[in-house]
């Protein structure tokens, strides 16, 4: 963002650190299963004898495996074939390629419950999306793919609990903003060790700008030219996703948990708004570019056919229920928004930001959100989206200024949602967001320039890598806290948020790294924020 020009057991110890019953040793066994099973007879029903392990650069599953969008009876399984992942077309040519898949109830893949065969085509970047249905709710499964002599790693996934069924606890994480050139993805190594039931990625999975040659935190000498310049074409976007998907730490996180993914701006172009480009490109030209970007997003994301783009348009907002414990409304605050005002610069709020005709969600999605909040009978009601609802104000030259790209620049949209939630007596409203490259915990109010009731809590998570190392408290953190009394916690290091949800409370653990310049650097707990059931209150234990 910049201005224009039954699960494995989970316990919370006395120190409030979230721990998971899946040990690191068990997790590491998943990463080696594919290699160990290469010599298992009958791996697939009609499998031919397997060849020796392919040489480097000749394996078809170089971009890993993933699962996503879990339902009580189903989950999406994903992979994308690429024998030469950074070559145009992934080295796959134009021929269609048969791919077999299996889903089992054990990590050794001996108890197979579903199997099938699909065709990966060049038209879809040789990606595979298998929407497996007829599964048991709240169940752990394992899956893999095979094409010819090549076998993928084994992935772990998990279905959602049955709708409305009693659920005592849920573990989940969320992340956002992973600029490849700014550092390593240490957050995903840490996240994978906890094996959450589900992971939300809230945008900026890739970045559109060219990666500076010879700079940043990684070696760029072997990168193709398409990665060193701004993405514009479908091939450019495909190449960039391939680069990111090659990251071993990101692959590890995808292997152990299903992801629920939504885009923000950088999957297309910085701070785009509906049909409006950052650089004010002609609308037909920008929509053509957006169509290419959305196609590449779908190809590289474990989402359903319902999310396949129609030209530049994608049905990205959708709902996920986890028993009677939580409802997650995943929002799209890019496709339907009005253009940013005040030059898209941090500015005082004025008649333009308050204009009721302007929207960040669009009228149809706004009604969908309010209908969902009004009809939910879940203990926790969550808006999972891209940019902050709360005003994160700074005072400059005696003026209170806020971002025009977040909900602060769309005050009427914010008021309609939050006042609507209050009128509907929505229980335990929580907003989880990314985008701002820092962790900020705030009270949710319909307005911040005059007194209004707190109707929920917002948990903004930091970036995985964007912004490089950051600091525990930088200048912006101090400015925000000084001008925003509704902020309860702030930190500007890199990391993610790990959560344990129960009927009595929500515990959000903000996990950060001191540095992401080395992929071996660990993360640690910076703070635990506890939200009690029934009260919009954030208690911080640092």
Order of alpha helices (4+ residues) and beta strands (2+ residues): beta-beta-alpha-beta-beta-beta-beta-beta-beta-beta-beta-beta-alpha-beta-alpha-alpha-alpha-beta-alpha-beta-beta-alpha-alpha-beta-beta-beta-alpha-beta-beta-beta-beta-alpha-beta-beta-beta-beta
